[in-house]
Each structure stands twice: as structure tokens, then as C-alpha cells.
Amino acid sequence: MKTCLPGKIAAIEEIKKELSRPANRNKKVVFTNGCFDIIHAGHIAYLNEAGKLGDILIVGLNSDRSVKRLKGEGRPVVGEKDRAYILSNLKPVDYVIIFDEDTPYHLIKALKPDFLVKGGDYRGKDIAGRDLVEASGGRVVLIDTVEGKSTTGLMEKIGKLKKNP
């Protein structure tokens, strides 16, 4: 059962303080991250599954600058404040933290989650923070993506609509 206030966009210091409270010390912390540009059903399914792994779900959100570096010009479509607001209001999400780096390695190091969650498309890929989580006895969990649900697919569909009114 979730006990933290849902829908909170917070800084690392605030989250660490909350996690250190006696009521939260024995709670299982789940961390995931991503761009979450144009929230879709695949994102919701993923976050629901991630939230089931523990008691507190923290979502690291790539900043606008970070998304642009990773995804290229024209991205993100939705700005970081709006993306953070949307994520923070989803039922399974307890905290959202925006980060500017390309990976959330420093967040994982600071938060020491029990579970680090990534999408199934990360099979066989290097996962930032895996070493930290596994060294402290935590687990990396890959959650299968939902077939046919992706931001890129949505953007392609929108592009076709624009070309063929």
C-alpha cells in the first residue's frame, strides 16, 4: 500500500529526506526513468507494473535538454513541466524528479532503490545504475513493452495525418 503523497514533483534532497523517515525505512523503493514524451497506454501499463514491485515509485524524468540530446531536434514534443505534471498525477507514481544528464546514474546512486526498472527493449543493453543496484542487493527488472504502443509510433501517425488531411 502506498503511503507517500502521490503526485509530488520533488528535488533529490526532498525525496531522500522522505525515504529516511522512520515510516518509510523498510519500504521497497522502485526507480525508473525515461523521457515520457507524449504519454500513451504503453507508459501507463509500464508504470503500473513498476509500481507493483514495491511501495514507493520514483520516476526520473529526462529534462527537455536531455531529451533533445538523446532524441534529436523537435523533441520533446511536450515540455518537461507538463510531462512531470502528468506523471506526478498518475496513480502508481509517488515522486517525479527531473534530471538533466543523459542517464540517471547519479540519482540511482543517491536514492539506492531496491528495484531499478527498465522496458523490455533494454534486454542485452547496458543499463545505467545496474552496478549500483545489484551491488547493494537490489534487482534490475525488465518489463515487456506493449506491442504497438510507442511515442515514435504516435508521432509517425500524427505526421501522416498532417500530410494527408
PyRosetta script that sets phi, psi and omega in degrees:
from pyrosetta import init, pose_from_sequence

init()
pose = pose_from_sequence("MKTCLPGKIAAIEEIKKELSRPANRNKKVVFTNGCFDIIHAGHIAYLNEAGKLGDILIVGLNSDRSVKRLKGEGRPVVGEKDRAYILSNLKPVDYVIIFDEDTPYHLIKALKPDFLVKGGDYRGKDIAGRDLVEASGGRVVLIDTVEGKSTTGLMEKIGKLKKNP")
pose.set_psi(1, 132.8)
pose.set_omega(1, -178.6)
pose.set_phi(2, -76.2)
pose.set_psi(2, 135.9)
pose.set_omega(2, -179.4)
pose.set_phi(3, -121.0)
pose.set_psi(3, -12.7)
pose.set_omega(3, 179.2)
pose.set_phi(4, -78.5)
pose.set_psi(4, 159.6)
pose.set_omega(4, 176.7)
pose.set_phi(5, -69.6)
pose.set_psi(5, 120.8)
pose.set_omega(5, -179.6)
pose.set_phi(6, -72.8)
pose.set_psi(6, 157.2)
pose.set_omega(6, 173.8)
pose.set_phi(7, 77.9)
pose.set_psi(7, 32.5)
pose.set_omega(7, -176.6)
pose.set_phi(8, -106.6)
pose.set_psi(8, 120.7)
pose.set_omega(8, 173.6)
pose.set_phi(9, -93.2)
pose.set_psi(9, 119.6)
pose.set_omega(9, -169.8)
pose.set_phi(10, -138.2)
pose.set_psi(10, 161.9)
pose.set_omega(10, 173.5)
pose.set_phi(11, -87.9)
pose.set_psi(11, 160.6)
pose.set_omega(11, -177.5)
pose.set_phi(12, -55.2)
pose.set_psi(12, -41.0)
pose.set_omega(12, -178.3)
pose.set_phi(13, -62.5)
pose.set_psi(13, -40.7)
pose.set_omega(13, 179.7)
pose.set_phi(14, -65.1)
pose.set_psi(14, -42.2)
pose.set_omega(14, -178.8)
pose.set_phi(15, -67.8)
pose.set_psi(15, -43.9)
pose.set_omega(15, 178.4)
pose.set_phi(16, -60.2)
pose.set_psi(16, -40.3)
pose.set_omega(16, 178.3)
pose.set_phi(17, -62.5)
pose.set_psi(17, -44.2)
pose.set_omega(17, 179.6)
pose.set_phi(18, -63.8)
pose.set_psi(18, -41.6)
pose.set_omega(18, -179.2)
pose.set_phi(19, -67.5)
pose.set_psi(19, -26.7)
pose.set_omega(19, -178.6)
pose.set_phi(20, -83.6)
pose.set_psi(20, -8.5)
pose.set_omega(20, 178.4)
pose.set_phi(21, -61.0)
pose.set_psi(21, 143.5)
pose.set_omega(21, -179.6)
pose.set_phi(22, -52.0)
pose.set_psi(22, -37.9)
pose.set_omega(22, -178.5)
pose.set_phi(23, -66.5)
pose.set_psi(23, -20.3)
pose.set_omega(23, -176.5)
pose.set_phi(24, -108.8)
pose.set_psi(24, -6.0)
pose.set_omega(24, -173.2)
pose.set_phi(25, -58.8)
pose.set_psi(25, -34.0)
pose.set_omega(25, -178.5)
pose.set_phi(26, -100.5)
pose.set_psi(26, 9.0)
pose.set_omega(26, 178.9)
pose.set_phi(27, -79.4)
pose.set_psi(27, 147.0)
pose.set_omega(27, 176.7)
pose.set_phi(28, -84.5)
pose.set_psi(28, 124.7)
pose.set_omega(28, -178.2)
pose.set_phi(29, -101.2)
pose.set_psi(29, 130.1)
pose.set_omega(29, 178.9)
pose.set_phi(30, -113.6)
pose.set_psi(30, 134.3)
pose.set_omega(30, 178.3)
pose.set_phi(31, -126.0)
pose.set_psi(31, 135.5)
pose.set_omega(31, 170.4)
pose.set_phi(32, -141.7)
pose.set_psi(32, 168.4)
pose.set_omega(32, -179.0)
pose.set_phi(33, -152.1)
pose.set_psi(33, 165.1)
pose.set_omega(33, 176.7)
pose.set_phi(34, 168.8)
pose.set_psi(34, -178.8)
pose.set_omega(34, 179.3)
pose.set_phi(35, -83.3)
pose.set_psi(35, -37.2)
pose.set_omega(35, 179.6)
pose.set_phi(36, 47.1)
pose.set_psi(36, 48.6)
pose.set_omega(36, 179.0)
pose.set_phi(37, -90.2)
pose.set_psi(37, 116.4)
pose.set_omega(37, -173.1)
pose.set_phi(38, 66.9)
pose.set_psi(38, 86.5)
pose.set_omega(38, -179.1)
pose.set_phi(39, -63.7)
pose.set_psi(39, 133.0)
pose.set_omega(39, -179.7)
pose.set_phi(40, -137.3)
pose.set_psi(40, 177.4)
pose.set_omega(40, -176.0)
pose.set_phi(41, -57.8)
pose.set_psi(41, -33.8)
pose.set_omega(41, 177.7)
pose.set_phi(42, -62.6)
pose.set_psi(42, -40.7)
pose.set_omega(42, 177.2)
pose.set_phi(43, -62.9)
pose.set_psi(43, -44.1)
pose.set_omega(43, -177.6)
pose.set_phi(44, -63.3)
pose.set_psi(44, -45.2)
pose.set_omega(44, 179.0)
pose.set_phi(45, -61.0)
pose.set_psi(45, -43.3)
pose.set_omega(45, 179.8)
pose.set_phi(46, -60.9)
pose.set_psi(46, -48.7)
pose.set_omega(46, -178.7)
pose.set_phi(47, -67.3)
pose.set_psi(47, -36.1)
pose.set_omega(47, 175.6)
pose.set_phi(48, -60.9)
pose.set_psi(48, -44.8)
pose.set_omega(48, 179.9)
pose.set_phi(49, -66.9)
pose.set_psi(49, -41.8)
pose.set_omega(49, 178.7)
pose.set_phi(50, -61.1)
pose.set_psi(50, -43.5)
pose.set_omega(50, -178.9)
pose.set_phi(51, -62.2)
pose.set_psi(51, -28.2)
pose.set_omega(51, -179.7)
pose.set_phi(52, -71.3)
pose.set_psi(52, -16.5)
pose.set_omega(52, -176.4)
pose.set_phi(53, -75.6)
pose.set_psi(53, -21.3)
pose.set_omega(53, -176.2)
pose.set_phi(54, -153.8)
pose.set_psi(54, -158.2)
pose.set_omega(54, -175.5)
pose.set_phi(55, -104.2)
pose.set_psi(55, -29.3)
pose.set_omega(55, -176.9)
pose.set_phi(56, -130.2)
pose.set_psi(56, 120.2)
pose.set_omega(56, 178.8)
pose.set_phi(57, -105.5)
pose.set_psi(57, 119.8)
pose.set_omega(57, 177.6)
pose.set_phi(58, -110.4)
pose.set_psi(58, 128.6)
pose.set_omega(58, 178.8)
pose.set_phi(59, -110.9)
pose.set_psi(59, 118.4)
pose.set_omega(59, 172.0)
pose.set_phi(60, -83.9)
pose.set_psi(60, 125.1)
pose.set_omega(60, -176.3)
pose.set_phi(61, -112.7)
pose.set_psi(61, 121.9)
pose.set_omega(61, 177.1)
pose.set_phi(62, -61.6)
pose.set_psi(62, 133.1)
pose.set_omega(62, 177.5)
pose.set_phi(63, -66.8)
pose.set_psi(63, 168.5)
pose.set_omega(63, 177.2)
pose.set_phi(64, -57.1)
pose.set_psi(64, -44.0)
pose.set_omega(64, 179.6)
pose.set_phi(65, -62.4)
pose.set_psi(65, -41.5)
pose.set_omega(65, 179.7)
pose.set_phi(66, -64.7)
pose.set_psi(66, -44.4)
pose.set_omega(66, 179.2)
pose.set_phi(67, -61.4)
pose.set_psi(67, -43.3)
pose.set_omega(67, 179.9)
pose.set_phi(68, -60.2)
pose.set_psi(68, -42.6)
pose.set_omega(68, 177.9)
pose.set_phi(69, -63.9)
pose.set_psi(69, -40.4)
pose.set_omega(69, -176.1)
pose.set_phi(70, -80.0)
pose.set_psi(70, -37.4)
pose.set_omega(70, -171.9)
pose.set_phi(71, -107.8)
pose.set_psi(71, -16.9)
pose.set_omega(71, 177.8)
pose.set_phi(72, 101.6)
pose.set_psi(72, 178.6)
pose.set_omega(72, 179.8)
pose.set_phi(73, -57.8)
pose.set_psi(73, 147.0)
pose.set_omega(73, 179.5)
pose.set_phi(74, 86.0)
pose.set_psi(74, -4.4)
pose.set_omega(74, 178.5)
pose.set_phi(75, -118.9)
pose.set_psi(75, 146.0)
pose.set_omega(75, -0.6)
pose.set_phi(76, -76.6)
pose.set_psi(76, 161.0)
pose.set_omega(76, 174.8)
pose.set_phi(77, -78.6)
pose.set_psi(77, -39.4)
pose.set_omega(77, -179.6)
pose.set_phi(78, -107.8)
pose.set_psi(78, 130.4)
pose.set_omega(78, -177.8)
pose.set_phi(79, -66.6)
pose.set_psi(79, 159.6)
pose.set_omega(79, -174.6)
pose.set_phi(80, -60.8)
pose.set_psi(80, -37.1)
pose.set_omega(80, -179.5)
pose.set_phi(81, -65.3)
pose.set_psi(81, -42.1)
pose.set_omega(81, 178.2)
pose.set_phi(82, -69.3)
pose.set_psi(82, -41.6)
pose.set_omega(82, 178.6)
pose.set_phi(83, -61.9)
pose.set_psi(83, -42.9)
pose.set_omega(83, 179.2)
pose.set_phi(84, -64.3)
pose.set_psi(84, -41.7)
pose.set_omega(84, 179.1)
pose.set_phi(85, -61.8)
pose.set_psi(85, -47.2)
pose.set_omega(85, 179.9)
pose.set_phi(86, -60.5)
pose.set_psi(86, -51.2)
pose.set_omega(86, -179.5)
pose.set_phi(87, -59.2)
pose.set_psi(87, -42.3)
pose.set_omega(87, -176.2)
pose.set_phi(88, -66.6)
pose.set_psi(88, -16.7)
pose.set_omega(88, 179.7)
pose.set_phi(89, -100.7)
pose.set_psi(89, 7.1)
pose.set_omega(89, 175.3)
pose.set_phi(90, -85.9)
pose.set_psi(90, 139.8)
pose.set_omega(90, -173.3)
pose.set_phi(91, -51.1)
pose.set_psi(91, -47.3)
pose.set_omega(91, -174.8)
pose.set_phi(92, -76.6)
pose.set_psi(92, -12.2)
pose.set_omega(92, -172.6)
pose.set_phi(93, -89.8)
pose.set_psi(93, 124.5)
pose.set_omega(93, 177.6)
pose.set_phi(94, -94.2)
pose.set_psi(94, -40.2)
pose.set_omega(94, -179.0)
pose.set_phi(95, -141.5)
pose.set_psi(95, 146.4)
pose.set_omega(95, 173.1)
pose.set_phi(96, -123.9)
pose.set_psi(96, 133.2)
pose.set_omega(96, 176.7)
pose.set_phi(97, -130.5)
pose.set_psi(97, 125.6)
pose.set_omega(97, -179.7)
pose.set_phi(98, -86.2)
pose.set_psi(98, 133.2)
pose.set_omega(98, 177.2)
pose.set_phi(99, -129.0)
pose.set_psi(99, 149.6)
pose.set_omega(99, -172.3)
pose.set_phi(100, -99.1)
pose.set_psi(100, -12.7)
pose.set_omega(100, -178.7)
pose.set_phi(101, -78.1)
pose.set_psi(101, 171.3)
pose.set_omega(101, 178.3)
pose.set_phi(102, -76.4)
pose.set_psi(102, -26.0)
pose.set_omega(102, 176.7)
pose.set_phi(103, -129.2)
pose.set_psi(103, 159.5)
pose.set_omega(103, -179.3)
pose.set_phi(104, -92.1)
pose.set_psi(104, 26.6)
pose.set_omega(104, -173.8)
pose.set_phi(105, -52.2)
pose.set_psi(105, -46.9)
pose.set_omega(105, -177.9)
pose.set_phi(106, -66.2)
pose.set_psi(106, -31.6)
pose.set_omega(106, 177.2)
pose.set_phi(107, -68.5)
pose.set_psi(107, -43.4)
pose.set_omega(107, 179.6)
pose.set_phi(108, -62.9)
pose.set_psi(108, -41.3)
pose.set_omega(108, 178.9)
pose.set_phi(109, -61.9)
pose.set_psi(109, -40.8)
pose.set_omega(109, -178.1)
pose.set_phi(110, -75.8)
pose.set_psi(110, -36.8)
pose.set_omega(110, -173.8)
pose.set_phi(111, -88.3)
pose.set_psi(111, -25.6)
pose.set_omega(111, 179.4)
pose.set_phi(112, 50.7)
pose.set_psi(112, 58.6)
pose.set_omega(112, -178.2)
pose.set_phi(113, -68.8)
pose.set_psi(113, 155.6)
pose.set_omega(113, 175.4)
pose.set_phi(114, -77.5)
pose.set_psi(114, -29.9)
pose.set_omega(114, 179.6)
pose.set_phi(115, -131.9)
pose.set_psi(115, 133.3)
pose.set_omega(115, 171.8)
pose.set_phi(116, -112.0)
pose.set_psi(116, 120.6)
pose.set_omega(116, -173.5)
pose.set_phi(117, -114.3)
pose.set_psi(117, 134.6)
pose.set_omega(117, 175.2)
pose.set_phi(118, -136.8)
pose.set_psi(118, 164.5)
pose.set_omega(118, 178.3)
pose.set_phi(119, -73.1)
pose.set_psi(119, 157.1)
pose.set_omega(119, -179.2)
pose.set_phi(120, -59.2)
pose.set_psi(120, -19.4)
pose.set_omega(120, 177.8)
pose.set_phi(121, -70.4)
pose.set_psi(121, -3.9)
pose.set_omega(121, 177.4)
pose.set_phi(122, -91.1)
pose.set_psi(122, 0.8)
pose.set_omega(122, 177.7)
pose.set_phi(123, -55.9)
pose.set_psi(123, 128.5)
pose.set_omega(123, 178.5)
pose.set_phi(124, 80.1)
pose.set_psi(124, -1.4)
pose.set_omega(124, 179.7)
pose.set_phi(125, -102.0)
pose.set_psi(125, 159.1)
pose.set_omega(125, 175.6)
pose.set_phi(126, -72.0)
pose.set_psi(126, 128.1)
pose.set_omega(126, -179.3)
pose.set_phi(127, -110.1)
pose.set_psi(127, 115.8)
pose.set_omega(127, 179.6)
pose.set_phi(128, -59.0)
pose.set_psi(128, 126.3)
pose.set_omega(128, 177.7)
pose.set_phi(129, 94.1)
pose.set_psi(129, -7.0)
pose.set_omega(129, 179.2)
pose.set_phi(130, -54.5)
pose.set_psi(130, -45.5)
pose.set_omega(130, -178.2)
pose.set_phi(131, -59.3)
pose.set_psi(131, -40.9)
pose.set_omega(131, -178.5)
pose.set_phi(132, -67.6)
pose.set_psi(132, -46.2)
pose.set_omega(132, -176.9)
pose.set_phi(133, -66.3)
pose.set_psi(133, -47.1)
pose.set_omega(133, -178.4)
pose.set_phi(134, -68.6)
pose.set_psi(134, -33.9)
pose.set_omega(134, 178.9)
pose.set_phi(135, -65.3)
pose.set_psi(135, -27.8)
pose.set_omega(135, 179.9)
pose.set_phi(136, -96.6)
pose.set_psi(136, 11.5)
pose.set_omega(136, 176.7)
pose.set_phi(137, 89.5)
pose.set_psi(137, 6.2)
pose.set_omega(137, 178.9)
pose.set_phi(138, -85.3)
pose.set_psi(138, -179.6)
pose.set_omega(138, -178.3)
pose.set_phi(139, -126.6)
pose.set_psi(139, 146.6)
pose.set_omega(139, 170.3)
pose.set_phi(140, -98.2)
pose.set_psi(140, 128.5)
pose.set_omega(140, -178.2)
pose.set_phi(141, -122.3)
pose.set_psi(141, 129.7)
pose.set_omega(141, 175.7)
pose.set_phi(142, -103.0)
pose.set_psi(142, 128.1)
pose.set_omega(142, -179.9)
pose.set_phi(143, -108.1)
pose.set_psi(143, 128.1)
pose.set_omega(143, -179.3)
pose.set_phi(144, -59.3)
pose.set_psi(144, 142.0)
pose.set_omega(144, 176.9)
pose.set_phi(145, -78.5)
pose.set_psi(145, 159.1)
pose.set_omega(145, 178.8)
pose.set_phi(146, -87.6)
pose.set_psi(146, 121.8)
pose.set_omega(146, -178.4)
pose.set_phi(147, -53.1)
pose.set_psi(147, 130.0)
pose.set_omega(147, 175.7)
pose.set_phi(148, 78.7)
pose.set_psi(148, 6.1)
pose.set_omega(148, -179.2)
pose.set_phi(149, -116.7)
pose.set_psi(149, 108.5)
pose.set_omega(149, 177.4)
pose.set_phi(150, -156.6)
pose.set_psi(150, 154.4)
pose.set_omega(150, 177.3)
pose.set_phi(151, -64.6)
pose.set_psi(151, -41.7)
pose.set_omega(151, 179.6)
pose.set_phi(152, -60.3)
pose.set_psi(152, -43.5)
pose.set_omega(152, 177.9)
pose.set_phi(153, -61.4)
pose.set_psi(153, -41.3)
pose.set_omega(153, 177.3)
pose.set_phi(154, -63.5)
pose.set_psi(154, -42.4)
pose.set_omega(154, -179.3)
pose.set_phi(155, -65.2)
pose.set_psi(155, -38.6)
pose.set_omega(155, 177.0)
pose.set_phi(156, -63.1)
pose.set_psi(156, -42.9)
pose.set_omega(156, 179.5)
pose.set_phi(157, -63.2)
pose.set_psi(157, -43.4)
pose.set_omega(157, 178.6)
pose.set_phi(158, -63.8)
pose.set_psi(158, -40.0)
pose.set_omega(158, 178.2)
pose.set_phi(159, -61.4)
pose.set_psi(159, -39.3)
pose.set_omega(159, 178.3)
pose.set_phi(160, -67.3)
pose.set_psi(160, -38.6)
pose.set_omega(160, 178.0)
pose.set_phi(161, -62.5)
pose.set_psi(161, -39.6)
pose.set_omega(161, -178.4)
pose.set_phi(162, -66.1)
pose.set_psi(162, -38.1)
pose.set_omega(162, -178.9)
pose.set_phi(163, -77.1)
pose.set_psi(163, -29.9)
pose.set_omega(163, -177.7)
pose.set_phi(164, -121.5)
pose.set_psi(164, 75.6)
pose.set_omega(164, -176.1)
pose.set_phi(165, -65.3)
pose.dump_pdb("model.pdb")
